[in-house]
Amino acid sequence: MNMILGKRHIVLAALVLALGIAVYLNWSFSAQDGGFAVSGALEEGRNYGDAEFVEAPEEGGEVEAGASGAFFSEARVTRQKTRDEAVETLTQMFQDASLSDEQKAELAVQANAVAQAIETEGKIESMLRAKGFSDCLVYIDGGRVDAVIKTGGLLKEEVAQIKDILIAETGAGADDISITEAK
C-alpha cells in the first residue's frame, strides 16, 4: 500500500484534531459548573414566556407607553390606510380595459415601487430596533427617506448609525434623509 500524504489529507487531519479538541474543551468546561452559564440578570420566579395583558386606558386616561407610544400606533395605522388606498387605486386602474400596454407596464412599475418601499421600510425598522431604539417609523417616498425615532435624545454616533442604515438600504443621498426624534 503506497500512501501519499497530500495537502488535503493534512488539512483534513488538522480539522479533525481541532474539532476533537473543541469537543473535549466544551465537555470539560460544561462539566465543571454542572451546566452552561446564562449571561445577564434574570429575575427569580418569573416565566419569560408568559404574555402580559394590559387594559386600554379609559377616556381621558394616560397611555402607559406615553404620548409617543400613541403617536407611533396612530402613525402606523395612518400609513397602512394610505398604502391600502394607493394599492386599491392602482388595482382599479390596472383593471381598466381601455389602458394601453405601455400604461399597464407603468402601473406595474408603480405597484412594484410601492411593494419595494413597504419591504424596505419594514427591514429598516427592524434593523433600527435591533440597534437598541425602542420604536421607530420609516417613510420612503421616491428618493426621500424620513425616519422618526423614539428616544430620549440622540447622540451623534446614533445619528450616524441611523444614516448609515438608511443610506445602505435605500441608496438615498445624505441630503435626502431626515431623522426626527419623538420623545
Secondary structure, DSSP 4 states (H G I P E B T S, - for coil): ------HHHHHHHHHHHHHHHHHHHHHHHHHHHTSPPPPS---TT--TT-----PPPPTTPPPTT-HHHHHHHHHHHHHHHHHHHHHHHHHHHHT-TT--HHHHHHHHHHHHHHHHHHHHHHHHHHHHHHTT-SEEEEEEETTEEEEEEE-S---HHHHHHHHHHHHHHH---GGGEEEEEE-
